[in-house]
Structures are given as C-alpha cells and as structure tokens.
C-alpha cells in the first residue's frame, strides 16, 4: 500500500525528508512505520495524525493515508 509520510522540525531533519510517498506492507501500524523510516527518536515525545485526525501509534494505516508525525512542543 502507498502512504504519504510527512514530518516536521527536527524529525524531518533526522531522516532527511519532509514528505515522502512510501510503499508499506498491508497492516502496518504507525509505530511500525516509524521503525521502517528509522526515526531515531522515542515515540513518547511525538504525536501522529492520519488524514488530519490524531491517532495513537497502534492505528493501522490504509492505502492512500497521509501520516503526519510531529514533535510534542512545550514552552516555558
């Protein structure tokens, strides 16, 4: 299946792309997709949305989905 993966900020810099169409195996979860793209960070400080809706890392991706992974920000 084909999924568009988008990343922002330091996440994009860590894997050298902001956006990419990827062929993933059927039944791939967000957590598995993060491993496939070799995202070198803990998922604990990231959030994910699929087609504009927040999803947890156990969400199973579908053909044509747009996965956006972004860091959880904080300020002070």
C-alpha positions as CSV (number, residue, x, y, z in Angstrom):
1,X,0.0,0.0,0.0
2,X,1.1,3.6,-0.6
3,X,1.2,6.1,2.3
4,X,2.3,9.7,2.3
5,X,4.5,10.3,5.3
6,X,5.1,13.9,6.4
7,X,7.5,15.0,9.2
8,X,8.2,18.4,10.8
9,X,11.0,20.1,12.5
10,X,13.8,18.0,14.0
11,X,12.0,14.8,13.0
12,X,12.4,15.8,9.3
13,X,16.0,16.7,9.8
14,X,16.7,13.4,11.5
15,X,15.6,11.3,8.4
16,X,16.5,13.9,5.7
17,X,13.0,14.3,4.3
18,X,9.9,16.4,5.0
19,X,7.5,14.4,2.8
20,X,7.7,11.1,1.0
21,X,5.4,8.6,-0.6
22,X,6.2,5.1,0.7
23,X,5.2,1.6,-0.1
24,X,4.4,-0.1,3.2
25,X,3.2,-3.7,3.9
26,X,-0.6,-4.1,4.4
27,X,-1.5,-3.8,8.1
28,X,1.4,-1.5,9.0
29,X,0.8,0.5,12.2
30,X,2.1,4.0,12.9
31,X,4.6,2.5,15.3
32,X,5.9,0.1,12.6
33,X,6.1,2.9,10.0
34,X,8.2,4.9,12.5
35,X,10.6,2.0,12.6
36,X,10.6,1.5,8.8
37,X,11.7,5.1,8.2
38,X,14.2,4.7,11.0
39,X,13.0,7.6,13.0
40,X,15.8,7.9,15.7
41,X,13.6,9.2,18.5
42,X,11.3,7.7,21.1
43,X,7.6,7.8,20.1
44,X,6.9,9.2,23.6
45,X,7.5,12.8,22.5
46,X,5.8,12.6,19.2
47,X,2.2,12.7,18.1
48,X,0.7,11.4,14.8
49,X,-2.2,12.3,12.7
50,X,-3.7,10.4,9.8
51,X,-5.7,12.4,7.3
52,X,-5.9,15.2,9.8
53,X,-7.1,13.2,12.8
54,X,-4.9,12.5,15.8
55,X,-4.2,8.7,16.1
56,X,-2.3,6.6,18.5
57,X,0.7,4.5,17.4
58,X,-1.4,1.3,17.2
59,X,-3.5,2.7,14.4
60,X,-3.4,0.5,11.3
61,X,-2.6,2.6,8.2
62,X,-4.6,2.1,4.9
63,X,-3.7,2.7,1.3
64,X,-3.8,6.4,0.4
65,X,-3.5,7.6,4.0
66,X,-1.4,10.7,4.9
67,X,0.6,10.2,8.1
68,X,1.9,13.3,9.7
69,X,4.4,12.8,12.6
70,X,5.3,15.8,14.7
71,X,7.2,16.6,17.9
72,X,5.2,17.4,21.0
73,X,6.2,21.0,21.8
74,X,6.4,22.7,25.1
75,X,7.4,26.1,26.3
76,X,8.2,27.9,29.4
